[in-house]
């Protein structure tokens, strides 16, 4: 049944959030640190474990998970329509420059970090490219 | 009379109204995308229309939650809120390859640290350039440049005025909104087209909604990679900014 897929994702979300909250409490922040990340990791581990054992989800269970992923972009569109855009545009010079330059800086660092870390993580790959 | 009935139907079925409205927005945006022969731009256009509607609604109601502040569209707040966002993001991890994750493990962690620190210092430097001299205020604005949650967390911890906290939130919102808008355009330049780059991007930018929206508008296949790393960013920022960040700023000023 499709609901099993929805339930599996829900289960991952609950366990992941619990881990995130405990982690947050452990490092002294009253909040969820990486809960979504832990949930995603759990879902990946479950599916790859099953793949290893050559068991696959029932098609309908899979349909439930895929329904949720398909809802992702509509959810993001809904999310964008409830942002405080007025505050962003009227926050004044400090808010606009601080937020804007930080964004541009982050984006421009993507190729830099990629170059630095990926090369050191995969030395073979870069030598192949050079050759 | 009829208008009253329609209004009550729309507001009493809030979530259904939200699905209908988002479907309409997406139909229009994919229509626009097809007519300018840029089919891949569909979701980017939909996000920009969403932001425009949020701006108009914010102007009209004076509230802070965009369309959700208009009574008949309150359901959009539920559909676009953090519960559905996280539930849907987690499901995108289905089908992610473990090898891809392993490949980007170290780059992801480095990106997280560099991302939080660079955003913080950029924000702090701009605060100083624009005349702020109090270390606690500089730290708060720097925190806002990390995300709109880190700013208030730092500001509350350091006891700054509510105006400065509001400014730091605004800085974070600017970052989030700007990320959604410019990512699809800048993606080819920064080679944001593979899982490793997406994880690094998630670590460097970090704002969950910005990364989610930016990657969705660029290439939906990259969403799980970026989102997974970004989810650690706000926590790391909340940890580093009021402690290490403040100490460094206080030493300089």
Interface residues (C-beta under 8 A of the other chain):
Chain A: X9 X10 X12 X13 X16 X20 X23 X24 X27 X28 X29 X31 X32 X33 X34 X35 X36 X37 X39 X40 X41 X43 X44 X47 X48 X62 X65 X66 X68 X69 X71 X72 X73 X74 X75 X76 X77 X78 X79 X80 X81 X82 X83 X84 X85 X86 X87 X88 X89 X90 X91 X92 X93 X94 X95 X96 X97 X98 X99 X100 X101 X102 X103 X105 X106 X107 X108 X109 X110 X111 X113 X114 X116 X117 X118 X120 X121 X122
Chain B: X18 X19 X22 X23 X25 X26 X43 X46 X47 X48 X49 X50 X51 X52 X53 X54 X55 X57 X58 X59 X64 X65 X66 X67 X68 X76 X77 X79 X80 X81 X84 X85 X86 X87 X88 X89 X90 X91 X92 X93 X94 X95 X96 X98 X101 X103 X106 X107 X110 X111 X114 X115 X118 X119 X122 X123 X126 X127 X130 X132 X141 X142 X144 X145 X146 X153 X166 X167 X168 X169 X170 X171 X172 X173 X174 X175 X176 X177 X178 X179 X180 X182 X183 X186 X190 X191 X192 X196 X197 X200 X201 X203 X204 X205 X206 X208 X209 X210 X212 X213 X216 X220 X223 X224 X227 X228 X229 X231 X232 X234 X235 X236 X238 X239
